[in-house]
Amino acid sequence: METVLAGWTDQEQAIAKQAFDMAYGRAIAQLTESLRERIAALQGAEDLWQLHDFLSIQRHSIEGHFDFRLDGILFVFASLVKDKLLSLDELSGLEVGKIAKITAMSRF
């Protein structure tokens, strides 16, 4: 028997977690590519300190952006869709009303 947690079925929770992990992987891949480019351009100590600052900002941004709590996950998904880290198709299987909310919020 499937349990429902805060309006989320077990199946929806699994879909949400998979989509979340996929988007997180894409964000890390983008960051990694950016780092490769920045590292290739390093020329001195000042560049190193700027790289450190860049990484600190990115870590703060990613950790703040990727918060898997079901009570706010629709907002997270809308932001990820807007940032093109996630597509609505990858959320297929979620309740139609949840998809509609994510779609609407991703437009702003």
C-alpha positions as CSV (number, residue, x, y, z in Angstrom):
1,M,0.0,0.0,0.0
2,E,1.3,3.4,-1.0
3,T,1.7,6.0,1.8
4,V,1.0,9.7,1.3
5,L,3.3,12.2,2.9
6,A,2.1,15.8,2.9
7,G,0.2,15.3,-0.3
8,W,3.0,13.3,-2.0
9,T,2.6,9.6,-2.8
10,D,5.6,7.3,-2.6
11,Q,5.8,7.3,-6.4
12,E,5.7,11.1,-6.6
13,Q,8.4,11.3,-3.9
14,A,10.6,9.0,-6.0
15,I,10.0,11.0,-9.1
16,A,10.7,14.2,-7.3
17,K,13.9,12.9,-5.8
18,Q,15.2,11.6,-9.1
19,A,14.4,14.9,-10.9
20,F,16.1,16.8,-8.0
21,D,19.2,14.7,-8.2
22,M,19.3,15.0,-12.0
23,A,19.2,18.8,-11.8
24,Y,21.8,18.9,-9.1
25,G,24.1,16.8,-11.2
26,R,23.6,19.2,-14.1
27,A,24.4,22.2,-11.9
28,I,27.6,20.5,-10.7
29,A,28.5,19.6,-14.2
30,Q,28.1,23.3,-15.3
31,L,30.2,24.4,-12.3
32,T,32.9,21.9,-13.1
33,E,33.1,23.1,-16.7
34,S,33.3,26.7,-15.6
35,L,36.0,25.7,-13.2
36,R,38.0,24.0,-15.9
37,E,37.9,27.2,-18.0
38,R,38.9,29.4,-15.0
39,I,41.7,27.0,-14.0
40,A,43.1,27.0,-17.5
41,A,43.3,30.8,-17.4
42,L,45.0,31.0,-14.0
43,Q,48.1,33.3,-14.2
44,G,48.9,34.3,-10.6
45,A,47.9,34.6,-7.0
46,E,45.2,37.1,-7.6
47,D,43.5,34.7,-10.0
48,L,43.7,32.0,-7.3
49,W,42.0,34.2,-4.7
50,Q,39.3,35.1,-7.3
51,L,38.8,31.4,-8.0
52,H,38.4,30.8,-4.2
53,D,35.8,33.6,-4.0
54,F,33.9,32.3,-7.0
55,L,33.8,28.8,-5.5
56,S,32.6,30.1,-2.2
57,I,29.8,32.0,-3.9
58,Q,28.8,29.0,-6.0
59,R,28.7,26.7,-3.0
60,H,26.5,29.1,-1.1
61,S,24.2,29.5,-4.2
62,I,24.0,25.8,-4.9
63,E,23.4,24.8,-1.3
64,G,20.7,27.4,-1.0
65,H,19.1,26.5,-4.3
66,F,19.0,22.8,-3.8
67,D,16.8,22.1,-0.8
68,F,14.9,18.9,-1.0
69,R,12.0,19.4,1.4
70,L,8.6,18.5,0.0
71,D,6.9,21.5,1.6
72,G,8.9,23.8,-0.7
73,I,10.0,21.6,-3.6
74,L,7.5,23.0,-6.1
75,F,9.3,26.4,-5.8
76,V,12.6,24.7,-6.2
77,F,11.4,22.8,-9.3
78,A,10.0,26.0,-10.8
79,S,13.4,27.7,-10.3
80,L,15.2,24.7,-11.8
81,V,12.9,24.7,-14.8
82,K,13.4,28.5,-15.2
83,D,17.2,28.0,-15.0
84,K,17.0,25.1,-17.6
85,L,18.4,22.6,-15.1
86,L,15.2,20.6,-15.3
87,S,12.5,20.1,-17.8
88,L,8.8,19.7,-17.1
89,D,9.0,16.3,-18.9
90,E,11.3,15.1,-16.2
91,L,8.6,15.7,-13.7
92,S,6.1,13.4,-15.5
93,G,4.2,11.3,-13.1
94,L,3.6,14.1,-10.6
95,E,0.0,15.1,-10.0
96,V,-1.3,17.4,-12.8
97,G,-1.9,20.2,-10.2
98,K,1.7,20.1,-9.1
99,I,2.9,20.3,-12.7
100,A,0.6,23.3,-13.3
101,K,1.9,25.1,-10.3
102,I,5.5,24.5,-11.3
103,T,4.8,25.6,-14.8
104,A,3.1,28.8,-13.7
105,M,5.8,29.7,-11.1
106,S,8.6,29.0,-13.6
107,R,7.4,31.8,-15.8
108,F,8.2,34.5,-13.2
